[in-house]
Amino acid sequence: MKAAAIILAGGKSSRMGTNKALLKINEKSNIERIVDKLKLLFDDIILVTNDSEQYKFLGIKMVPDYYPGMGPLAGVHAGLLASDYDVNFIAACDMPFVSTELAEVLVNNCGHYDAVIPVINGKQHPLFAVFQKRAAEEAANCIEAGELRMKHLLDHLNVLYVTETELQTYSTLDLERVFFNMNHPNEYEDAKKWAEADFFRNNGQ
């Protein structure tokens, strides 16, 4: 696939109380699950982190924020800057059930748009989305202007928004599961139960 995958491993995980990316689900850390899944579709995977030591075991390309402490927007900016591809799929590190099928759909819909953003139940998901490399310049402009929300960036881009209705025509995926992210300990417990159930179902046990 002529696109890169960028994983954002920033964030303080203050609500979880520990690093969400390294939480174990079915014997693998969450970040490993995401990397393994994305490797099925993308040749080039970039991890944006300001603490590369703890992710060395992944053996993938890592880059720090150009603007540290400025949130996910800075992570998107750093990842796009580091990418060799025009089209880039972005994923947050707290989403245990990323779908390569859905990532491929988003990439294939990019066309001349600057970004493709899923909107599920009325909520935008810019951290499971596709951005053109050229959006890095606009991201830098937003950060310099103190506009640090992802929405600020999207306001300056030519964006294709895709809703669950449109996405369901491509796939019967459980979209709520794909867009589930773990912020609190109870959500981590839910993720472990789902992953265990998936494991037993897929292994015929």
DRENMARTOR-912356 format. One line per 10 residues: number of its first residue (from 0); their letters; for each residue z, x, y of N, C-alpha, C, O. Coordinates in steps of 0.1 Angstrom, whole numbers. Example, Ala and Ser with C-alpha at 12.3 -4.5 7.8 and 13.67 -1.06 7.14 Angstrom:
% residues 2
0	AS	78,132,-57,78,123,-45,78,132,-33,85,142,-33 ~ 71,128,-22,71,137,-11,79,129,0,80,134,11
END
This chain:
% residues 205
0	MKAAAIILAG	0,8,-12,0,0,0,0,9,12,8,18,13 ~ -9,6,22,-10,14,34,0,10,44,-3,5,55 ~ 13,12,41,24,8,49,36,16,45,37,20,33 ~ 46,18,54,58,25,50,69,14,50,68,4,56 ~ 80,18,42,92,9,42,103,17,49,105,29,47 ~ 110,10,59,120,17,67,133,9,64,134,-3,66 ~ 143,16,59,156,10,56,166,14,67,168,26,70 ~ 173,5,73,183,8,83,197,8,77,202,-1,72 ~ 203,20,77,216,22,71,226,25,82,236,32,80 ~ 224,19,94,234,20,104,245,10,103,247,4,93
10	GKSSRMGTNK	252,7,114,262,-3,114,275,2,110,276,12,102 ~ 286,-4,115,299,1,112,306,-6,100,317,-1,96 ~ 300,-16,95,305,-24,84,320,-28,86,328,-28,77 ~ 323,-31,99,337,-34,103,342,-47,96,354,-48,92 ~ 333,-57,94,338,-69,87,340,-67,72,349,-74,67 ~ 332,-58,66,334,-56,52,346,-46,50,352,-47,39 ~ 348,-37,59,359,-28,57,355,-15,50,363,-6,48 ~ 343,-14,45,338,-2,38,323,-2,40,317,-12,44 ~ 316,9,37,302,10,39,294,1,29,295,2,17 ~ 287,-9,35,281,-20,27,270,-13,18,267,-18,7
20	ALLKINEKSN	263,-3,23,252,3,16,256,9,3,248,9,-7 ~ 269,14,2,273,21,-10,281,12,-20,286,17,-30 ~ 283,-1,-16,290,-10,-26,282,-11,-39,269,-12,-38 ~ 289,-11,-50,282,-11,-63,279,-26,-67,287,-35,-66 ~ 267,-28,-72,263,-41,-78,256,-37,-91,246,-31,-91 ~ 261,-42,-102,256,-39,-115,254,-24,-117,243,-19,-121 ~ 264,-16,-114,265,-2,-116,256,6,-106,257,19,-107 ~ 249,0,-98,241,7,-88,246,4,-74,250,-7,-71 ~ 245,14,-65,249,11,-51,238,2,-45,227,2,-49 ~ 242,-6,-35,233,-16,-29,221,-9,-24,209,-13,-25
30	IERIVDKLKL	223,3,-17,212,10,-12,202,15,-22,190,15,-20 ~ 207,19,-34,198,23,-45,190,11,-50,178,13,-53 ~ 196,-1,-51,189,-13,-55,177,-15,-46,166,-18,-50 ~ 180,-14,-33,169,-16,-23,158,-6,-24,146,-9,-24 ~ 162,7,-25,152,18,-26,144,16,-39,131,18,-38 ~ 150,14,-50,143,12,-63,133,1,-62,121,2,-67 ~ 137,-10,-55,128,-21,-54,116,-18,-45,104,-21,-49 ~ 119,-12,-34,108,-9,-24,98,2,-29,87,2,-25 ~ 103,11,-38,94,21,-44,83,15,-52,73,21,-54 ~ 85,3,-57,75,-4,-65,63,-7,-57,52,-9,-62
40	LFDDIILVTN	65,-8,-44,54,-13,-35,50,-2,-25,38,-1,-21 ~ 59,6,-20,56,15,-9,58,30,-14,67,33,-21 ~ 48,38,-10,49,52,-14,58,60,-4,65,69,-8 ~ 59,55,8,66,62,18,79,54,22,77,42,27 ~ 90,59,20,103,52,23,111,61,32,113,72,29 ~ 115,55,43,123,63,53,137,56,55,138,44,57 ~ 147,64,54,161,58,57,166,63,70,166,75,73 ~ 169,53,79,174,57,92,190,57,91,196,47,89 ~ 195,69,93,210,70,92,215,82,101,208,92,102 ~ 227,80,106,233,91,114,243,99,105,250,108,110
50	DSEQYKFLGI	243,96,92,252,103,83,244,106,70,247,100,60 ~ 235,115,71,226,118,60,233,124,48,228,122,36 ~ 244,130,50,251,136,38,254,126,27,252,129,15 ~ 259,114,31,263,105,20,251,98,13,253,91,4 ~ 239,100,18,227,94,12,218,104,6,207,101,1 ~ 222,117,5,214,128,-1,209,124,-15,198,127,-19 ~ 218,118,-22,215,115,-36,203,106,-38,198,106,-49 ~ 199,99,-28,187,91,-29,174,99,-30,164,94,-35 ~ 174,111,-24,162,119,-25,150,114,-17,139,116,-21 ~ 153,107,-6,142,101,2,143,107,17,153,113,20
60	KMVPDYYPGM	132,105,24,132,110,38,142,103,46,144,91,46 ~ 149,111,54,160,105,63,158,109,78,154,121,80 ~ 160,100,87,159,104,101,171,98,108,176,87,105 ~ 176,104,119,187,99,127,182,90,138,170,91,141 ~ 191,82,144,187,75,156,184,85,168,190,95,169 ~ 174,81,175,170,88,187,180,84,198,184,92,207 ~ 185,72,197,195,66,207,207,62,199,208,50,196 ~ 216,71,195,228,68,187,236,57,193,238,57,206 ~ 242,49,185,252,39,190,246,27,197,253,19,203 ~ 232,25,196,226,14,203,221,3,194,213,-5,197
70	GPLAGVHAGL	227,3,181,225,-8,173,211,-8,165,204,2,165 ~ 208,-19,158,196,-20,150,183,-17,157,174,-12,151 ~ 183,-21,170,170,-18,177,167,-3,178,156,1,176 ~ 178,5,179,176,19,179,172,24,165,164,34,164 ~ 176,18,155,172,21,141,158,18,139,150,26,133 ~ 153,7,143,139,3,142,131,13,150,120,18,145 ~ 135,17,162,128,26,170,126,40,163,115,45,162 ~ 137,45,157,137,58,150,128,57,138,121,67,136 ~ 129,47,131,121,45,119,106,45,122,98,51,115 ~ 102,37,132,88,36,136,83,50,141,72,54,138
80	LASDYDVNFI	91,56,149,87,70,154,84,79,142,75,87,143 ~ 93,79,132,92,88,120,80,85,111,77,93,102 ~ 75,73,111,66,68,102,52,74,104,47,75,115 ~ 45,76,93,31,81,93,21,69,93,9,71,94 ~ 26,57,92,18,45,90,18,36,102,28,36,109 ~ 7,29,104,7,19,116,16,7,112,23,2,121 ~ 15,3,100,23,-9,95,35,-5,88,35,3,79 ~ 46,-11,92,59,-7,86,68,-19,83,70,-28,91 ~ 73,-20,70,82,-30,66,96,-25,69,100,-14,65 ~ 104,-33,76,118,-30,79,128,-38,70,126,-50,69
90	AACDMPFVST	138,-31,65,148,-39,57,162,-33,61,164,-21,63 ~ 172,-42,62,186,-38,65,192,-34,51,188,-38,41 ~ 203,-26,52,209,-20,40,219,-30,34,225,-26,23 ~ 221,-41,40,231,-50,34,224,-63,27,231,-73,26 ~ 212,-61,23,204,-72,17,202,-68,2,192,-61,-1 ~ 210,-73,-7,209,-68,-21,197,-74,-29,194,-68,-39 ~ 191,-84,-23,180,-91,-31,167,-90,-24,159,-100,-24 ~ 163,-79,-19,150,-77,-12,139,-81,-22,140,-78,-34 ~ 129,-86,-17,117,-90,-25,105,-83,-21,100,-84,-9 ~ 99,-75,-30,87,-68,-27,75,-78,-26,66,-75,-18
100	ELAEVLVNNC	76,-89,-33,66,-99,-32,65,-104,-18,54,-105,-12 ~ 76,-107,-12,77,-112,1,73,-102,12,66,-104,22 ~ 78,-89,9,74,-78,18,59,-77,19,53,-74,29 ~ 53,-78,7,38,-76,7,31,-87,15,21,-85,21 ~ 36,-99,13,31,-111,21,31,-108,36,22,-110,43 ~ 43,-103,41,45,-100,55,35,-89,59,29,-90,70 ~ 34,-79,51,25,-68,55,11,-72,56,4,-69,65 ~ 7,-81,46,-7,-85,46,-10,-95,57,-22,-97,60 ~ 0,-100,63,-2,-110,74,-2,-103,88,-4,-109,98 ~ 0,-90,88,3,-83,101,-10,-83,110,-9,-86,122
110	GHYDAVIPVI	-21,-80,104,-34,-80,112,-33,-74,125,-29,-62,126 ~ -36,-81,136,-36,-76,149,-22,-78,156,-21,-74,168 ~ -13,-84,149,0,-87,155,8,-74,156,7,-65,148 ~ 18,-74,166,27,-63,167,38,-64,157,44,-54,153 ~ 41,-76,153,52,-78,143,50,-91,136,44,-101,141 ~ 56,-92,124,56,-104,116,71,-107,113,77,-99,106 ~ 76,-118,118,90,-121,117,92,-134,109,88,-145,113 ~ 100,-134,98,103,-146,90,113,-154,98,122,-149,105 ~ 112,-168,98,121,-177,104,126,-186,93,118,-195,89 ~ 138,-185,88,143,-193,77,154,-202,82,164,-197,88
120	NGKQHPLFAV	152,-215,80,162,-225,85,165,-223,100,176,-224,105 ~ 154,-220,108,155,-219,122,160,-205,127,161,-203,139 ~ 164,-196,117,170,-183,121,159,-172,119,153,-171,109 ~ 157,-164,130,148,-153,129,154,-141,121,166,-139,122 ~ 146,-134,113,151,-123,105,143,-110,109,134,-106,101 ~ 146,-104,120,138,-92,124,142,-80,116,135,-69,118 ~ 152,-81,108,156,-69,99,151,-71,85,156,-64,76 ~ 142,-80,83,134,-81,70,121,-86,75,117,-97,73 ~ 113,-76,81,102,-80,88,92,-68,89,95,-57,84 ~ 81,-70,95,70,-60,96,68,-57,111,66,-66,119
130	FQKRAAEEAA	67,-44,114,64,-40,128,53,-29,128,52,-21,119 ~ 44,-30,138,34,-19,140,42,-7,146,51,-9,154 ~ 37,5,143,43,17,148,43,17,163,52,22,170 ~ 32,11,169,31,11,184,43,3,191,45,5,203 ~ 50,-5,183,62,-12,189,73,-3,192,83,-7,199 ~ 73,10,187,84,20,190,85,22,205,96,23,211 ~ 73,22,212,73,25,226,81,14,234,89,16,243 ~ 78,1,230,84,-10,236,99,-11,233,107,-14,241 ~ 102,-7,221,117,-6,217,124,4,226,135,1,230 ~ 118,15,228,124,26,237,126,20,251,136,22,257
140	NCIEAGELRM	116,13,256,117,7,269,129,-3,270,136,-3,280 ~ 130,-11,260,141,-21,259,155,-13,259,164,-17,267 ~ 156,-3,251,169,4,250,172,11,264,183,10,268 ~ 162,17,270,164,24,283,168,13,293,176,17,303 ~ 164,1,292,167,-9,302,180,-17,298,184,-26,305 ~ 187,-12,287,199,-19,283,197,-32,276,207,-39,274 ~ 185,-35,272,182,-47,264,183,-44,250,172,-40,244 ~ 194,-45,243,196,-40,230,195,-50,219,196,-46,207 ~ 192,-62,221,191,-72,211,176,-72,205,167,-69,213 ~ 175,-74,192,161,-74,187,153,-85,194,141,-83,195
150	KHLLDHLNVL	159,-95,198,152,-106,205,145,-101,218,134,-105,221 ~ 152,-91,224,146,-85,236,133,-78,233,123,-79,241 ~ 132,-71,222,120,-65,218,109,-75,215,98,-73,219 ~ 113,-85,207,103,-95,203,97,-102,215,85,-106,214 ~ 105,-104,225,100,-110,237,88,-103,244,80,-108,251 ~ 87,-90,241,77,-81,247,65,-79,237,55,-72,241 ~ 66,-84,225,55,-82,215,47,-94,212,51,-105,215 ~ 35,-92,206,27,-102,201,31,-105,187,28,-97,178 ~ 39,-115,185,46,-117,172,40,-129,164,38,-140,170 ~ 39,-128,151,36,-139,142,49,-143,136,55,-135,128
160	YVTETELQTY	53,-155,138,65,-160,132,61,-169,120,53,-178,121 ~ 67,-166,108,64,-174,96,76,-181,91,87,-175,89 ~ 75,-194,89,87,-202,85,87,-203,69,78,-199,62 ~ 98,-208,64,100,-210,50,89,-219,44,85,-217,33 ~ 84,-228,52,73,-237,47,61,-229,44,55,-231,34 ~ 57,-220,53,45,-211,51,48,-201,39,39,-199,32 ~ 60,-196,39,63,-186,29,63,-192,15,60,-186,5 ~ 67,-205,14,68,-211,1,54,-213,-5,53,-214,-18 ~ 44,-213,3,30,-215,-3,26,-202,-10,17,-203,-18 ~ 33,-191,-7,30,-178,-14,38,-176,-26,34,-169,-35
170	STLDLERVFF	50,-182,-26,59,-178,-37,69,-189,-39,73,-197,-30 ~ 75,-189,-51,86,-199,-54,99,-192,-53,109,-197,-58 ~ 99,-180,-46,112,-173,-45,123,-181,-38,120,-190,-30 ~ 135,-178,-42,146,-184,-36,148,-176,-23,155,-166,-22 ~ 143,-182,-12,143,-175,1,157,-172,6,160,-162,12 ~ 166,-182,4,180,-179,9,186,-167,2,194,-160,8 ~ 183,-165,-10,188,-154,-18,182,-141,-12,189,-131,-9 ~ 169,-141,-9,162,-129,-4,168,-125,10,170,-113,12 ~ 171,-135,18,176,-132,31,191,-132,32,197,-131,43 ~ 198,-132,21,212,-131,20,217,-117,24,212,-108,19
180	NMNHPNEYED	226,-116,33,232,-103,36,247,-103,35,253,-113,38 ~ 252,-92,31,267,-91,28,274,-85,41,272,-74,44 ~ 282,-94,47,290,-89,58,305,-89,55,313,-81,61 ~ 309,-98,46,323,-100,43,326,-98,28,316,-99,20 ~ 338,-95,25,341,-92,11,337,-104,1,333,-102,-10 ~ 339,-116,6,336,-128,-3,321,-128,-5,316,-133,-16 ~ 313,-124,4,298,-123,2,294,-112,-8,285,-114,-15 ~ 302,-102,-8,299,-91,-18,302,-97,-32,295,-94,-41 ~ 313,-104,-33,317,-110,-46,306,-119,-50,302,-120,-62 ~ 300,-128,-41,289,-137,-45,277,-129,-50,271,-132,-60
190	AKKWAEADFF	274,-118,-43,262,-110,-46,264,-104,-60,255,-103,-68 ~ 276,-99,-63,279,-94,-77,277,-104,-88,271,-101,-98 ~ 281,-116,-85,280,-127,-95,265,-130,-97,261,-132,-109 ~ 258,-132,-86,243,-135,-87,236,-124,-95,228,-127,-104 ~ 239,-111,-91,232,-100,-98,235,-99,-113,226,-96,-121 ~ 247,-102,-116,251,-102,-130,244,-113,-138,239,-111,-149 ~ 243,-125,-132,236,-136,-138,221,-133,-140,216,-136,-150 ~ 216,-127,-129,202,-123,-130,200,-113,-142,190,-114,-149 ~ 209,-103,-143,208,-93,-153,208,-99,-167,200,-96,-176 ~ 217,-108,-169,218,-115,-183,206,-123,-185,201,-124,-197
200	RNNGQ	201,-130,-175,189,-139,-177,177,-130,-180,169,-134,-189 ~ 175,-119,-173,164,-111,-175,164,-103,-188,154,-98,-193 ~ 176,-101,-193,178,-93,-206,180,-102,-218,183,-97,-229 ~ 179,-115,-216,180,-125,-227,193,-125,-234,194,-127,-246 ~ 204,-123,-226,217,-123,-232,225,-135,-228,236,-137,-233
END
